[in-house]
């Protein structure tokens, strides 16, 4: 089982705290560190956060959200082996050409350690602030996934769609990883199964308990069969708390889960060491 830690970029008091936490995770044997993304946190909002019963995310507007790619670049420069992942970046509200450039650059600078966690987004107020339509964000996401991979391929880019008009250019450096940067899809609603089958190398499954997973995984398997995709190629990641213990890890492994990501709590580095001693080593 691979172990990840999240969020490495939220609520940090200093750059040193973020970097030393990542270094401690690497030393303890964690496979990856993960970020969350919001460009803004509205003082009030009508959009419903989909991953808890309150409908609100657990972050005040004053909470530091260090930009994921900048945070992971800083961590990349001060670590050697730990993988760097976004969990997830909101693809539909960004400029996909700039993101493709940034992602390839981060993979290049880190020696091929980057995984792009990709989500559609739920916070309509954030889309408005970014100047991007909230409507058709799913179709925009699908189009951006195809277009970004063309940038990373290294060939002359040709992509004409409802959302983009890209012609006659290249963008280097290319990602170090081959065939390309792994795309880890986030979310559990809408066309998520179809999107994973078409575009994803993995699935970061949010807010799912052991009892929830079997029907979700069956739905993903069916979507892969419909798409002609090998289900076994999809790397499955779930959130996990240490209170679940070794039994829960075995149960997850039996379902085919290959990575668990645990929330970075207030105990910080001590908590990282405790998880490593109990479950990694």
N, C-alpha and C positions, 0 to 999 in steps of 0.2 A: 504494500500500500504506500502510495506517495502522500506526503503531508505538505499542505500549504498553509499560509498565514495571511489573514486579511483583517482590516485594511491597513496597509503599511503607510498610507498617505493622509489619513484623516485624524484630525485632532492633535497633530504633532506640535510640541512646544518649540522645537528647533530642528534644523537640518541634522544636527548631530544625533538627536534622539532617533530619528527615522533611520539613519544609516547604521547606527550601532545596533538597533533592533534587527535590521536585516542581516547584519554580520553575525549576530548571535544566532539567528535562525539558520544561517548557512553552517555555522560551526556545529550546531546541534543536530544537523542532518535533515533539516527541512528541505524539500525539493523546490519550493517556490514561494514567492511573496506576491500578493495580489493587491490591487487598488480598487477603490470605488471612484466614480466620477459624477460630479455635478459642477457645472460652471458657476451656477448661482444656487442659493437656497432662499426661496421667497419668504418674506415675513409672514405671509398668509397665502394659501392657495386652495383652489377648489379641486384640483386633480387628486385622485385617490392613489396613494402608495399601495401597490398590489401585494406586498409581502408581509403584511401584518393586519391585525383586525382593526387597528385605529385609523388606517388610511393615511397616516402621516409617517414620514421617515424620522428616524431617531437622531436628528441633527438640528441644532439651532442654527439660525442664519449666520451667527458669528463663528461657527465651527470651521477651522481651517480645512479646506479641501485642496491640498497641493495638486496641481495638475498631474494626472497619472503619468504621462510620458516624460515630463520633467523629473518627477520623483523617481521613476525607474531608471532614468539616465544617471541621476546622481548616485543611486544605489549600484548601478552597473559598474561605475568607476571605482567603487570601493569594495566590490565582491568579486568572486572568481567563478563560482560554479552554480549558484542558486539561480533558478529560472525566474523570469520577470513577467508578470501577467496583469492584464487589466480585467477587472471583474465587476462590471463591464464598462467599456466605453460606449457612449451613445452615438452610434454611427449615423443615424438619420438626421441629426441636427448639426453635423459637422461638414466641413469642406473635404470631400473624399480624396481629392488629389493631395491636399496638404497632409491629411492623415496618412495616406499611403507613403508619402515622402518621410514623414516623421517615424512611422513604424519601421520602414526599411533602414533608416538611419540608426534607430535604436538597436535593431537586430545586428547591424554591422558593428556598432560600437561595443556591444555586449558579447560579441563572438558567437552569435546565434542562440541567445538565451530567451528571446522574447516570444510571448504568446499573446495574441490579440483577442481578448474577450470582447464580444460584440453584442450589443443590445439595441432594441428599437426605441426605447424610451417611453416614459409614461407621464412626465411632468410638462403639461401643456404650457404652463407659464414660462418654463425655461426655453422651449422652442420659440415662443414669442419674443423673448429677450434676445435670442440669438438671431432673430430675423429669418426664421425658417418655418414654413408651413407645417402645422401639426398633422393636417390631413395628408393622406397617402404616405405616411411615414413608413409603412410596411413595404410598399412598392419601391419607395426610395431606397430603403435598406437593401432589398434584393438587388436592385440595380447597382448600388455602390459596391456590394460584395463582388460582383462580376467585374466591375470596372477596376477596382483596386488590384485584383489579381493580375489584370493585364499590365498594370504599371510594374508590378513586381516581376513579371516574366522577362523583362529586358528587351522585348521586341518593340518595334514602332507601335505606339498605342493608337488604336482606332476604336472609338466607342461612341455611338450616337444613340441617344435614348430620349425619353420624355424629360429627363432630368439633367443630362450631361451631353456635351458636344466636344469630344476629345479627338484630336486628329494630328498625326504627323509629328509626334514627339517621343522622347525617351526620358526616363528619370532614374538617375543613378546616385548613390550606390544601390545595388540590389541586395535583398536579404541574403544573409549567410546561409540560412536553413534552406534545404532543398526538399521537395520542389518549391516550397514557399513558407511564409510565416504561418504557423498553426492558428486556425480560427476557432475559438471556443465560444459557442453560442450561449447566450444567457436568456432566461425567461422560461415560462411554462404555460403560456396561453396563446390563443390565436393559431397561427400557422407554424408554430415553433417546430413541430416534428418535420414538416415538409422543408422548412428552411435548414434544419440541421442536415437532413439527407442531401440537400442540394449544395449547401455552401460550407458546412461545418466539418471540422476535424475533431471536435469535442463538444460536450454539453456541460455547462455549469448549471446544475439543477437547483434553483433557489427554493427554500422553504418547503422541502419535501421530507417527510418522515419515512421510516422503513415500510410502513403499510401503504404509503402513497406510491412508492416507487414501482412495484411490479406492473400495474396497469399503464403507467407512464412509459416504462421501458418497452412494454408490448406495443404501444402506439408508435414509438420510435422505430421499432423493428419493422412494423407494417409499412411505415413511410419509407424506410430504406428499401424494402422489397419493391414498393411501387416505383421508386426512383432508379432501381437497378444498382443500388449502393450496398456495399458490404457493411452490415451492422457492426461487425466486430472491429471495423476501422475507427469507430467513434469512441473517443476516450471520455469516460464518464466521471464527473466531479460533483461532489455534494458537500454541503456544509455539515460540520460535525463538531460536537462538543465533547471535551474530555470526560464529562460525567457519564457519557454513554459506555465508556470502557472498552475493553478488548472484545467483549461479546458483540457489541454493535459493529465494531470494525470487521469482525468475521462475517457477520450477517450482510454487511455492505459488499464485502469482497465476493460472497457467494452470489450476489445479484449482478456481479460484473463491474462494480464501482472500482476504479483504479486510483482515485485520488480523493482525499478528504481535505477540506479547508476549514480551519478553525478560526474563530474570532479572536483577535488580539485583545486581551482583557486588561484590566487595571494592574494586574500583577506583572505585566511586561516581560522582561527577560527571564525572571524567575519562573513565570508560567511556561515560557518556551522550553526552558531546561526541564521542567517537570514533565511536559508532554514527551519530550525526547527520551527521558529516562524510563518512562512508563511504557512507551509504545513504539519508538523508533529504534532504539538500541537493544 
